[in-house]
Amino acid sequence: TTALVFKSDGAVVTANYSYSTITTNTTLNAGTYNIAGTLTVPSGITLTVNPGATLKFPSSGSIVVYGKLIADNATFTSQSGTSPNSWEGIQLNGSGSSGSTISNSIIKYANEVQVINVPNFQISYSNFTDNYTAVYVYGSTGSIMNNTITSSSIGHGIDIRENSTVNSGNNVIIKTNRRGVGILYGGGSSGNVWKNDIKGWN
């Protein structure tokens, strides 16, 4: 792996290698950042994505986070595709990602946002458009609230598994082709669920 250096605020920045790792705490300010492949945030490192920042990924690209991701008013999208699975998405992995937040942001055309074995995550006030599954949670605790999810894919809106404890409230989930499930709790998962507006089925 090679360290990925972001050169200046507002610049269009392209990683030189398909797999790049941030080696110090990094803040991305407003601007467009074209990522060549998979961007990794290791344990102990924080990636902060500030308002106005847009990260664009190729079809095999993703953000893999073992440290912390703080995103506010940011956009995560594909470089070219405009259908579900046009890029891999965001993965939060393990206890090092505790306290990660995605708020007021836009996630478009991804496979999914994955939250795997993460205590204390929060996804709120964000818009998910045509992702395969908006949020997949496994063995984690946290909250998914006040989001809008619109999708024509066969995937689920929110998929919570493996003894997760997740509160989900005030989400609007629109499945335009009546396929998949709006919110699914499985594998011993639990949480408070309230005032979700799920549309798109007969």
N, C-alpha and C positions, 0 to 999 in steps of 0.2 A: 504494500500500500504506500501511497505517497500523500504527504500533507497537502491539503487544499487551501490555497491562499486567496482570499477575497480582497481585491486591490483597492476599491474605493466605493464610497456611497454612490448609488445611482448608476453604477457601471453595469454593463452586460458582461458577466464573468462566466467563463467556461472552464470546467475542470480539464486538466491535460490528460488524465487517465480515467479509465472506466470506473475504477474503484478508488475512492479517495477518502481519507480520514482526517477529520479536524483534530488537531493536537493541542489546541489551547481554546479557552472560552472565546466564542466568536459571536459577534452581533452583525446581522445583516439589516441594513437600513433600506429606505425606499429605493427601488430599482428593480431591474430584471436580471435574474441569475440563471443562465442556461447550464444545467448540470449534465456532464457527459455520461454518467451512469449511476452507481450507488454511492450515496453520501453517508458516511458512518460517523456517529457521534459516540465516542467510547465512554465508559464509566468514568465519572469524575469530571466530565466536560459538559458545559452548557452551551447549546445553540439557541440564541435569541433571534427571532425573526420579527422585526418591527413593522409597524404600519406602513403600507405601501410597497413592501417587498413582494416580488413575484418569483417563485422558483419553478422552473420548467424542466421536465424530465423526459428522457427518451423512453421507448417502450419497455426496456428492461430496467429502468431506473427506479430508485426508491430512496427514502431516508430511513436508515436503520439506527435506532437510538438506544444505547445502553446507558447513556448519561441522561441529561435533562433537555427537553425541548420546551421552549416558551415561545409561542406564536400568538401574535395579536394583530388583527386586521391585515393578515397576510393572505397570499394566494398560492396554492400548490396545484399545478396542472401539468398537462401533457404538452410536449413540444409540437406534436402534430395531430394525434388522434382526437376525435371528439365522440368516442363511444366508450362504454365501460371496459376496463382492462387496458386502456391505452398506455398506462404506466403502472408500476407495481403498488405505489402508495407509501404510507407512513407506518413504520413498525416501532412501537415502544416496547422495550424488552427488559424485564427484571427489575429488582429493587432499586437499582441505580437510577431508574427513570421516575422514581417517586417524586411527586410534585410537578410533573409535566402538565402543561396546560395548552390547549388549542382553543382560542376564543376569538369571536368576531371575524373568523377567517373563511376562506372559500377553498374547498377541495373538490376538484373536478376530474372526471374521466379516469379515476384510479381503480385498482382492484379493490382495495379497502384500507381503512385505518385499523391496524392491529394493535391491541393492548394485551401483552402476554406477561402474566405474573408480575404486574405492576401494582404496588399499593399507592393509593392516593393520587389518582389522575383526574383530570377534569376536561371535558369537551363541552363548550357552551357557545351559544349565540353564533353558530357557524352555519354555512350553507354547503350542503353536499349535493352535487349535480352529476347524475349519470355515472356513479361509481358502481362496481359490481355489488358489493355490500358496503354500506357507509361505514359502520363501525363493528368490528369483531373483537370481543373481549374474552379472554381465557384466564381464569385463576387470578383475577384482579379485583381491586376495590376502587370505587370512585363514583363519578357522576357524569351523566350525559343529559344536558338540559338546555331547553330553549333553542334547539337546532331546527333547521329546515332541511329535509332530505327529499329529493326528487329523483326518481330513477325509473328507467324502462327496462332494467335488467331483471334476470331471474333470481338474483340474490336477495338477501334480507335487508331491511332497513337497519336495524340494530340486532346483533346476534350475540347473546351473553351466555357463556358456557363455563363448565368446570368449576363449580363452587365459587363463582364470582359473587360479590356483593356490590351491586351497582344501582344507584337511584336514577330513574329516568322520568323526567317531567317536562311538560310544556313543549314537547317536540311535535313538529308537523311533518308527517311522513306521507308522501304521495307516490304511489306505485302506479305508473301510467299504463302498465299492461296487465295488471291484476295477477302478477306472479311474485313468488316469494312471500315472506311474512313481514309485517310492520316491525314488531318488537318480539323477539324470541328469548325466553329464559329457559335454559336447559342444563342438565347435568348437575342438579342440586344448587343452582344459582338462585339468588334472591335479591330483594331490594324494594324500595318504595317506588311505586309507579302511579303517576297522576297526570291528568289533563293532557294526555297525548292525543293528537288529532290525526288519525290514520285514515287515508282516503285511497280510492282506486280499485276497490273490489265491488262486485255486485252485492 
